Structures are given as structure tokens and as C-alpha cells.
Amino acid sequence: MTKNQGSTISTKAKIGKNVKIGNFVIIEDGVEVGDDSKIGNFCILRKDVRIGNNAELSNHIEIGESCIIGMHATIDSYTLIKNDLVIGDNAQIGSFSILHEESKFGKDNFIGSYCELGKGLNVGDNNIIQGRIRTGDFCTIENDVTIKYGTILTARVLLKTKAFLGPNVITLGSTHKRVTVHGTIIGSSTYIGAGSKIAGGTLIGDNITTGALSFVNKNIQEPGIYVGVPIKKIK
């Protein structure tokens, strides 16, 4: 282990072989850092954090209590990871992101910069979540999903396997009568065009394409191409 100036490492922490620790790092009781990992400057690892082998944390990162970070994970600067969160192997997390508590991410996930991902998120494997994404609490993202830049998901949205959301898609969370409605579902291999808006609680089936800037104001389940405001099937 190499340790630079100003760092405080608990005697109850377990640091693996060939770990490099930067300046002014705080590592609390019960933390475990795997072999060949790197911890940048001004990082804080709270109680009982576990970090796998060959992980790399840049500068100014805080990881909350009882989090698990997988092997070969990389986390960029100024990211905050809250308590009781699991991140699988080979994760890539951009800078200035916030991952809220009690969430679980599988392996091989990419999360861009300036994201804020809600509490209780359940994410499968091999997903791409680009920059400036916002999600509400208790959303589910299955496997091989792509969410492009600037998208906003309200609470309890389900994105099924291979769903694709273009840039700046918004799932709405209330009606014009100010009634809260969550639980939107977007089906497998469904493509949502850039800038589309989806009414709260809407069900969109599998193998559906919506054109850019569409407004999905009703359930649509028959595969095909839908466009317009409000949406209608054209093919």
C-alpha cells in the first residue's frame, strides 16, 4: 500500500496488495479495498464499504456506508454514492453524479456524468445510461437498455430488456388534474424517439417505435410505428 499525506485510515480497515491511496483520504472502520486498486485525493469511504480488485476512484468521491463496488469499476471525480448500494463488476461511472441509497446495479454498466439516479433503483447488466439522466425512486432497468442524454424518468418506471430511449425523453408523473400517476412500462426492444413525452402510468408494449417529439397519451401494445401529438399508428 502507498499512502500520501493527510490520509486517515482506520486500523479496522483491510487494504489489499498494491493499493494506491491519494492525499487527504478518509477510510473508516470495516472498509475493504481489493488488490491493485487506486483511491484518488480527497475521497471518503464510509463504514463497511467493500471495493473489489483493480477498481479506480478518481478525486473527491464519497461512498456511503455498506456499499459494494465490484472489480474493475471506475468512478470519476465528484461523484456521491449513498448508503447500501451495490455496483457490479466493470462499472463505469462519470463525474458529478449522485447515486441514491439502496440501489443495485449489475455488471458492465455505463453511467455518464451529471446523472442523479433515485433510491431503490434496480439495474440489470450491460446498460448505457448517458449524461444528465434523472430517475425517480424504485425504477427498474433490465438488461441491454440504452437511455440517451437528458432523459427524465419518474418513479417506478420499468424499462424492459433492449429498450432504447432517445435524448430528452420524459415520462410524466401526474395528470392535468394534478393527480400523481407513476408506473410507466416500456417494453422489450421498443424504441422511443428523441424528445417524446409519455403520460404517467402508460404501458408501451414490445417491439414498438415512436417517432421523435411524440406524445404517448394512451397504452399501445400492438407492434408498429407510432408518431404524432397525440400518438397514432402509421405502420
N, C-alpha and C positions, 0 to 999 in steps of 0.2 A: 504493500500500500504506500502510495505517496500522498502526503498531506501538506498543504500550503498554509500560509499564515492566517491566523484569526479563526480557524475552524474549530468547532466543538463537537466531539464525537463521544457518545455515551460509551461507558465501559461495558454496557449490556447490549451493545450493537455487535453484529457479526459482519465483518468486512472480508470479502474473498481475496483471492490472489490477484496481484497486478491491477488493483483498483487505483484509479487516479482521482483525487479529490481536490477541488479548487479552493480558492480563498473564501473565508467567511461563510463556510458551510456549517449548518446545524444538523446533526443526526441524533435522533432521540432513542430512548430505550426500545429494545426489541427489533430494531431495524436490521434487515439482512440485505446485503448488496453482493450480487454474484460476481464471479471471477471476470477479470478483464473489462469491467465496466468503468465509465467515466462520469464523474459528477462535477458540473461546472461551478463557477463562482456564485456566491450568494444564494445557494439552494437550501431548502429546508425539507428534511424528510421526517415526518411526524412518527409517533409511536407505531411500532409493529408493521411498518412498510416493508414489503419484500420486493426486491428488484432482481430479475434474472441475469444470467451471464451475458456479457457483451452488450449491455444496454448503455445508452449515452444520453445524458441530460445536459442541456446547454445551461446558460446562466439565468439566474432569477426565477427558478422554478420552485413551487411549493407542492408537495404531495401530502395529502391528508392521512389521517390515522387509518391503519389496517388496509391500505391499498396494496394491490398486487400488480406489478409491472412485469411483463413477460420478457423472454430472452430476445436480444437483438432489437429491442424497442429504441426509438429515437424520439426525444421530446425537445422541441425548440424553446427558445427563451421566452420568459414572462408568461408561462402557462401555469394555470392553477388547476390542480386535480384534487377534488374534495374527498371526504372520508368514504371508506368501504366501497371502493371502486376497483374493478378488475379489468386490466388491459392485456390482451393476449400477445403471443409472440409476433415479432416483426412489425409491430405497430409503428406508424409514422404520424406524429402529431405536430402541427405547425405552431408558430409563435402566437402569443397574446390570446390563447384560447382558454375557456373555462369549461371543465367537465364536472357536472354536479354529482352529488353523492349517490351511492347505492346503484350504480350503473355497471353494466357488464359488456365488455367488448371482446369479440372473438379474436382470431388470429388474422394477420395480413390486412389490417385495416389502415386506410389513409384518412387522416383528418387534417384539413387545411388550417390556415391562420385565421384569427379573429372569429372563431366559432364559439357559440355558447350552447351547450348540449344539456338538456334538462335532467332532473332527478329520475332515477329508476329506468333509465334507457337500457334497452336490451338489444344489442347489436350482434349479428352473426359474424361470418367470415368474409374477407375479401371485398369489403365495401369501400367506395370512394365518396367521401364527404368533403366537398371542396370548401373554399374560404367563405367567411361571413354567413355561415349557416346558423339558424336559430331553431331549436326544438323546444316544445313544451315537455312536461313531465310524462313519464311512463309510455313513451313511444317504443315501437318495435321495428327494427330494420333487420330483415332476414339476411340472405347471402347474395353477394354479387350485385348489390344495389349501387346506383350512381345518383348522387344528389349534387347538382351543379350550383355554382356560385350564387349566393344571395337568397337562397330558398328559406322559407319560414314554415315550420310545421307546428300546429297547435298540439294540445295534449292528446295522448292515446291514439296517435296515428299509427297505422300498420302499413309498412311498405313490404310487399312480398318479394320473393326471390326474382332478381334480374329486373326489377322496376327501374325506370330511368326518369328522373325529374330534371327538366331543363333549368336554365338560370331564372332566378326570381319568381319561382312558383310559390304560391301562398295557399295553404289550407286554412280556411276560415274557421273561427271557433264560436261564432254567435250568429243569430239571425237579425233581420232588420227590426225585430221586436225586442232586441237585446236579450234574447234567451240563449244561454250558453249551450252549445252542442259540440261535443268532441267525438272522437272515434272514427274518423275517416279511414277508409281502407282503399289502398291502391294495389291492384292485382299483379300477378307474376308476368314478367315480360311486357308490361304496359309502359308506354312512353307518354309523358306529359310534356307538352311543348312549352317553350320559354314564356314566362310571364303569365301563365294560366292561373286562374283563381278557382278554388274548389270549395263549394259550400260545406259547412260543418256537418259531420256525420254521414257524408256521402260514401256510397260503395261504388268503386270503379273496378270492373272485372279484369280478367286476364286477357292479354294479347290485344289491348286497346291502344289506339294512338289518338291523342288530342292535339290539334293544331296550336300554334303559338297564340297567346293572348285570348284563349278561350275561357268561357265561364261555365264550369260544370255545376249546374244547379239541381241535378237530379241523379239518381242511381243509373248507371249504364253498365250492362253486363254482357251484351252481345258483342263479340269481337268485331273490330272495324275501325274506321277513321271518322273522327268527330271533330267539328270545328264550330266556331261562332260564339255569339253572346246573345241569348243563351245557347248552349251547345246543341248541335243536331248531327245526325249521322249522314255522311255523304258517300260512304263506300263500305 
